[in-house]
């Protein structure tokens, strides 16, 4: 019997793995699933399905949202840390992918190098979800766009300003700009720019600023992230000095449109990248944003295992 796989599973490693239409439908489906859950409706299409959750980086929102999401959908989520698997002892990624994907229905990976999830997906027999790498965090963007749609309607044609490091969140916002058709302002100090290839590809849809207030002017949404991501803690002091003028505070928010929202993927360092006044303020939707990880990922799991609903 041949072991050759004839059909490749659909993966979600970046926002570019879905079409614009698919992403729009996925956001609407997430809103529907949230409403069903709020109304107490049981919907369990994942009965006897198992999600393997592979974590090389620590997590709060990602683990809770995926694990609870699978439970709500009637399935099971299995937590695997480096201490729990042979991956932590040097097993080749392609070997782990071949073995794990023969036993589970879908895999979620939170790791460092983006090439790790790409290689795992290449050898996997089941869908693979990027739950964060050093390059991209697409699941967060599903929740973020969902949150904007809930509060303000379509994000198409809007102006979003990302203030901070040109990191995985920034890269995912850049992909979101082209997939959801909005303009992205990026305010960051020199030396902390996002990937140049992405900048070149998105020249018409992004603008780079060295002044946070200028970037925020006329914006519909202000977004930030921590100055030092996981694995960069030793750079904390250097980064604090570099980003000191890139804090999202009341003065920055005042430059944006009056109905502008504020988002942060969390965890937030109050009085560093954002003031407590803004984080806890009326324009902040960070708690809705955090909850929506659950519902957006349920829609993603459904899309990858069952398919998106037809409009």
C-alpha positions in Angstrom: 0.0 0.0 0.0 1.4 3.4 -1.0 2.1 6.0 1.7 2.0 8.8 -0.9 -0.4 11.5 0.0 -2.4 12.6 -3.0 -4.1 15.7 -1.5 -2.3 18.3 0.5 -4.1 19.6 3.6 -4.9 23.3 3.9 -2.7 25.1 6.4 -2.8 28.5 8.1 0.8 29.7 8.5 0.1 33.4 7.5 -2.9 35.4 6.5 -1.8 34.8 2.9 -2.9 31.1 3.1 -6.5 32.2 2.8 -8.0 34.3 0.0 -9.6 37.7 0.8 -13.0 36.2 0.3 -12.2 33.3 2.6 -10.9 35.6 5.3 -14.0 37.8 5.1 -16.2 34.8 5.5 -14.1 33.4 8.3 -14.5 36.7 10.3 -18.3 36.6 9.8 -18.4 33.0 10.9 -16.4 33.9 14.0 -19.0 36.5 14.9 -21.8 33.9 14.3 -20.0 31.3 16.5 -19.6 33.9 19.3 -23.3 34.7 19.1 -24.2 31.0 19.3 -22.0 30.6 22.3 -23.4 33.6 24.1 -26.9 32.2 23.5 -26.0 28.9 25.0 -26.3 27.0 21.8 -24.4 23.7 21.7 -22.4 23.2 18.5 -20.1 20.2 18.5 -18.8 19.3 15.0 -15.4 18.3 16.3 -16.6 15.2 18.2 -13.8 12.6 18.3 -11.4 15.2 16.7 -8.0 16.0 18.4 -5.9 19.1 18.2 -2.2 18.7 19.0 -0.9 21.9 20.6 2.9 22.1 20.3 4.4 24.9 22.5 8.0 25.9 22.4 7.1 29.4 23.7 5.0 30.1 26.8 1.4 31.2 26.4 -1.7 32.4 28.1 -4.2 33.5 25.5 -3.1 31.0 22.8 -3.3 27.9 25.0 -6.5 28.9 26.7 -8.3 29.9 23.5 -7.4 26.9 21.5 -8.0 24.4 24.3 -11.4 25.9 25.3 -12.3 26.3 21.6 -11.8 22.6 20.9 -13.8 21.7 24.0 -16.7 24.0 23.0 -16.6 22.4 19.5 -16.9 18.9 21.1 -13.3 17.9 20.4 -10.1 17.4 22.4 -6.9 19.5 22.7 -3.6 17.9 23.7 -0.9 20.2 25.2 2.7 19.2 24.2 5.6 21.2 25.6 9.3 20.5 24.6 9.6 18.5 27.8 6.7 16.3 26.7 8.0 15.3 23.2 11.0 14.1 21.4 11.2 17.4 19.6 12.7 18.8 22.8 15.4 16.2 22.5 16.3 16.9 18.9 13.9 14.7 16.9 13.9 16.1 13.3 10.8 18.2 12.7 9.9 16.2 9.6 9.9 13.0 11.6 7.7 14.5 14.3 5.3 15.9 11.7 4.9 12.5 10.0 4.2 10.7 13.3 2.0 13.3 15.1 -0.1 14.0 12.0 -1.0 10.3 11.6 -2.6 10.3 15.1 -4.4 13.7 15.4 -6.7 15.7 13.1 -5.1 19.1 13.3 -1.9 20.6 14.7 -1.2 24.1 16.3 2.4 25.2 16.8 3.8 28.1 18.8 7.5 28.4 18.2 10.5 30.6 17.3 11.6 30.3 13.7 8.9 30.5 11.0 10.8 27.8 9.1 9.8 25.3 11.8 6.1 25.6 11.1 6.7 25.6 7.4 8.7 22.4 7.6 6.2 20.7 9.9 3.4 21.7 7.5 5.4 20.3 4.5 5.5 16.8 6.1 2.1 16.9 7.9 -0.9 14.9 6.7 -3.3 17.2 8.6 -3.8 21.0 8.7 -1.2 23.0 10.6 -1.9 26.4 12.3 0.8 28.9 13.1 0.0 30.0 16.7 3.0 32.4 16.6 6.5 32.5 15.3 9.1 35.2 15.4 7.9 36.3 11.9 4.1 36.1 12.1 1.1 35.9 14.4 -1.9 35.4 12.1 -4.3 34.0 14.6 -4.1 37.3 16.6 -5.0 39.3 13.4 -8.2 37.2 13.0 -9.3 38.3 16.4 -8.2 41.9 15.9 -10.1 42.3 12.6 -13.1 40.5 14.1 -13.0 43.0 17.0 -12.9 46.0 14.7 -15.8 44.7 12.6 -17.9 44.1 15.8 -17.3 47.7 17.0 -17.0 49.7 13.8 -18.0 47.6 10.8 -15.8 46.9 7.8 -12.1 47.7 8.1 -11.8 48.1 4.4 -10.5 51.6 3.4 -9.7 52.5 7.0 -6.3 53.8 8.3 -4.6 51.6 11.0 -1.5 52.8 12.8 0.9 50.3 14.3 3.3 51.8 16.8 6.3 49.8 18.0 8.8 47.2 16.9 8.7 45.8 13.3 8.1 42.3 14.7 5.7 39.4 14.1 2.7 41.5 15.0 3.8 44.3 12.6 4.3 41.8 9.8 0.9 40.3 10.4 -0.7 43.7 10.3 1.1 44.3 7.0 -0.4 41.1 5.5 -3.8 42.1 6.9 -3.5 45.5 5.1 -3.4 43.8 1.8 -5.9 41.0 2.6 -8.5 43.3 4.2 -7.8 46.4 2.0 -6.8 49.1 4.5 -3.8 51.5 4.8 -1.3 50.8 7.5 0.9 53.4 9.1 4.0 52.0 10.9 5.8 54.1 13.5 9.1 52.7 14.7 12.6 53.9 15.4 15.4 53.4 12.8 16.9 49.9 13.2 13.6 48.4 14.1 11.8 48.4 10.8 9.7 45.5 9.6 11.0 43.1 6.9 12.2 44.9 3.8 10.7 42.3 1.4 7.3 42.9 2.9 7.8 46.7 2.7 8.6 46.4 -1.0 5.6 44.2 -1.7 3.3 46.6 0.2 4.7 49.9 -0.8 1.3 51.3 -1.8 -0.5 50.2 1.4 2.0 51.1 4.1 3.7 54.3 5.3 6.8 54.3 7.6 7.0 57.1 10.2 9.6 58.0 12.8 7.1 60.1 14.8 4.2 58.3 16.6 1.9 61.4 16.7 2.3 62.0 13.0 1.6 58.3 12.3 -1.5 58.4 14.5 -3.1 61.5 12.7 -6.4 60.6 11.2 -6.3 56.9 12.2 -9.3 54.7 12.8 -7.3 52.2 14.9 -4.1 52.5 17.0 -2.2 49.2 17.7 0.9 48.5 19.7 2.9 45.6 21.1 5.6 45.1 23.8 9.0 46.6 23.0 10.9 43.4 23.8 9.2 40.2 22.6 9.9 36.7 24.0 13.6 35.9 23.5 14.6 39.6 23.5 14.5 40.2 27.3 18.3 40.8 27.4 17.7 43.8 25.0 15.1 45.4 27.3 17.1 48.4 28.4 18.4 49.1 24.9 14.9 48.9 23.5 13.4 51.1 26.3 15.8 53.8 25.2 15.0 53.3 21.5 11.3 53.3 21.9 10.8 55.9 24.6 9.1 58.3 22.2 6.8 55.5 20.8 4.6 55.1 23.8 0.8 55.1 23.1 -0.5 57.7 25.5 -3.4 60.2 25.6 -1.5 62.7 23.4 -1.0 60.0 20.7 -4.6 58.9 20.8 -5.7 62.5 20.5 -4.2 62.7 17.1 -6.4 59.8 15.8 -10.0 60.1 14.8 -12.4 60.7 17.7 -14.0 57.2 17.3 -10.6 55.5 16.9 -10.1 52.2 18.8 -7.0 51.0 20.6 -5.8 47.4 20.5 -2.9 45.4 22.1 -2.4 41.7 21.7 -1.3 41.4 25.3 0.4 40.9 27.7 0.8 44.7 28.1 3.5 46.5 30.0 1.7 49.5 31.5 3.6 52.8 31.3 6.0 51.3 28.7 4.5 50.8 25.3 1.1 52.0 26.5 -0.2 54.0 29.5 -2.7 52.5 31.9 -4.9 55.5 31.0 -5.2 54.3 27.4 -5.2 50.6 28.1 -8.1 51.0 30.5 -9.7 53.9 28.6 -13.0 54.1 26.7 -11.3 53.6 23.3 -9.6 50.4 24.3 -11.1 47.1 23.2 -8.3 44.9 24.4 -10.5 42.6 26.5 -12.9 42.0 23.6 -9.9 41.5 21.4 -8.5 38.9 23.8 -11.8 37.0 24.1 -12.2 37.0 20.3 -9.1 34.8 20.0 -11.4 32.0 21.2 -14.1 32.6 18.6 -11.9 33.5 15.7 -9.9 30.3 16.2 -13.1 28.2 16.5 -14.0 29.5 13.1 -10.5 28.7 11.8 -10.6 25.2 13.2 -14.0 24.7 11.6 -12.7 26.1 8.3 -9.7 23.8 8.2 -11.4 20.6 9.3 -14.9 21.1 7.8 -14.7 24.0 5.4 -16.0 27.5 5.4 -19.8 28.0 5.2 -21.0 29.0 1.7 -22.5 32.5 1.6 
